[in-house]
C-alpha cells in the first residue's frame, strides 16, 4: 500500500543556514528572520564556512571557488578552515548534507503541506517550486546541481553526496505521488519514484536555463509545463 502523508517518518530538526540559502528559499522575509537569529545566536566558524560554501559556490561554481574565497566570505582564517575541514572537497560534501537538512525542513513546513489530498499537495508543491524562483540567480538555484555538474567525474565523494541529497528530496515527493496514484490512477503503468525523479530533472534543468538566459522566466515556464504534464497523468483539467 502506498504511504500517505501520515505515514511519513519524522525527520530530525535542522538548524537554519545563513543569508544566501534562506534568500533563495524564502526571499526578503527570510533575510529578516536571519537577522533576528543572528541577533540572538553567534554562529560557529564551521557554520560560517558552510553558509559561505552555499553562497559562494552558487555564485562562482565549485571549481572557481577557492579556500581563500570561502574564508573571506565566512570571515574566518585558513587555520579555522583546516581545523574543521581537510580540504575544499571535504567542505563541499558537508555543505551538500547541510543544504539537504535545511531544505528538507523548509519543504516540510511549506504551505503546500497543508493540503490533505495527495494530488492537491503534489500540484501545490510544483506551484511552490515555481513561486520561489525569486531574487538573484544564485539565490534560487541549487547548490547540489551546481556542484554535481562540475564534479561528477572528478570527485566521487561530491557526486555521491549530491546524489544522496537529491534522491532524499525526490523520495519525499514520491510519497505524495504514490498516494495520489493509488487514489486517482491505480491502473497506470508509470512508476511513482521515476516520476518524482523526473520532477527534479525539470527543476534542475530549469535552473540551467535560468543561468543561460540570465533570468527566471524560462525556468518558470518549464515548471508550469511540468504541472500540466502531471495533471495529464492524473486526467485533471488545468486552469492554466
N, C-alpha and C positions, 0 to 999 in steps of 0.2 A: 504494500500500500504506500502511496506517495506521502511524504511528510507534509503536514500542514504547518501553518505559522506557529501554532502552539507546540509543535514537535521540535522546534529548533533548540539546540543546546545553548545554554547561557554562555556568553563569552566574557572573558576577563576584561575589566575596565581598563582602557588605555589612557595614558597621560597625553594631554593635547600638545602637539608640536607648535612651532613658532610661526612667525608672521606670514611668510610666503605660502606655507602649506594651508593655513587657515584662510588666507585670502582666496586661494584657488577654490576652496570648497564652500565658502560662505560669504565672500565679499566684504564690504566695509563693516558690517555688523560684527563679523568675526575678528576683524582687526581691533575693534573697540574692546571686544571680550579679551583679546590677548593683552591689551594694555592694562586692563583691570587685573589679569592674572599676574603679570609681571610686577604690578604694584604690591602684591602680597606674597610673591614667591620668587626666590632667586634661583634661576636655572643653573645646573652644574655645567662644568666645562664640557662634559660628554654630551649633554643635552644641547648645548650651544652648537657643537660640531655637527650633531645630527640635523638640527634645524638648518645650519649653513649648507650641509650637503643637499638637503631637499631644495633649497632656494638656488644655490649656485649651479648645481648640475642641470637643473631645468633651464637655467638661463644660458649656460655656455656649452652644455654637453659634458659627458663624463671624461672623454679624452682631453678636452681643453681645460678642464678644471684641475688646478694644481693643489698640492698641500698648502702652499702659501696662500692661495685664493681662499681656501676653506678656513684657515686660521685667521685671515684678515676679516672675513665675513663673520666669524664666530667671536672675534675679539679675544682670542687666546693665543698662547705661544706654541711653537712647534714642540716644545717639551711636553706641554699638556696634550697635544695631539697624539704623540707617540706613547704617552702614558696610557691612553685609552685604546688606541688602535695601532696595529702593527704596520699598516700600510693604507693607502687610499682605497685599495680593493677591500680591505677589511672594513673600513668605514662604509663603503658602498653597500656591502652585504648587510651591515647593521641598519643602514638607512632604509633599505628595502623592507626590512621587518618592521622598522619604526613607522614607516609610511603605511604599511599594511594594518598595523594595530590601530592607528588613528583613523584611517578611512573605514575600517570595519565598524568602529564605534560611531563614526559620523553617519554612515548609511543606516546603521541600526536605529538611529534616532531621527532619521529624516522623515518629513511629513508623509511621504507615501506609505510608510509602515502602518499608518492609522487605518488603511483600507482593510476591511475584514475579508473581502473576496480576493482570492489569489490572482485572478486575471486583472482585476482593477488595480491591485498592488503592483503587478508586473508592468502594466501600461503606465502607471504613475511613476514608477522607477525610471522608465525610459524618458518620460517628460522631464523628470528631475535631472537626469544626466544632461539634457539639453539646456535646462534653465541655469545650470551652474557654469556655463561657458561665459564667464564674466571676467573682466579685468585684463591685464596683460597676458600675452600668450603663455609665458612661463608660469602665470598664476593658475591657469586652469588645465594645463597639460599634465601628463602623468610621469612621475619620477621613474616608475618601473619600465614603461615603454621607452622612455628616453635612454635609460641605461642599457636595456637588453638589445636595442637596435645597434648599439655601438659595440657591446662587449660580448655578444653571444658566442663568438668564435674564439675570443682571446681570454675570456675569464669564465670557466665553468662555474665558479662559485657565485658570481654575479648572475649568470644565466639561471642557475638553479634557484637562487633567492627570488628573482623576479618571477620565474615560473610558479613557484610556490605561492607567492602573494597574489598574482593574477588568478591562479586556479582557486585560491581560497575565496576570492570575491565571486568568481563565476559559480562556485558551488552554492553560495548563498542565494544567488539568482536562480539557480537550477531548482531549488526547493519550491519556490513560487511557481516556476514553470511546470514542474511535475504535478503540483496540486491543481493548477489550472487545467492541465491536460486531462487529469482524471475526471474533472467536473465537466469540461466543455468539449474535449476531443479525445475521448478514451480509446477510440479505434484508430487514431492517427498513427502512422508508421514512423514519424520523426522522433528523435530522441531528445529528452529534456536537457541532458547535460551538454549535448552538442549544440543545441540552440542557445544555451547560456554562454558557451564559449563564443558563439557567433555574435552575441551582443557585445562582447568585449572586442572582437575583431572590428566591428563597426566603430566602436568608441575610440579605440586606438588609431584606427585609420583616419577618423575624423580629426584627431589631434595632429596627425601628419599633414592633412590638408590645411588645417589652421596655420601651421608653421610655414607651409609652402606659399600660402596665399596671404599671410600676414593679417589674419583676422578670423573671427569665428563663424562667419556667415555660411560657408560651405560645410563646416562641421555641424552647425545647427540643422541644415537641410538634410545631411546624411542621417542624423539621429532621428529626424522626423520620418524619413523613409523607413528606418528600422521599425518604428512604431507601426507604420502602415503594413509592413510585412508581417509583423507579429499578429496584428489584427486579422489579416487574411488567413493566417494559420488557424485562428480560432473562429473564423466566419463572423467576425464582429465588424459592423459598419463603422467606418471612421467619419468623424465630423470635419476632418481637415483633408 
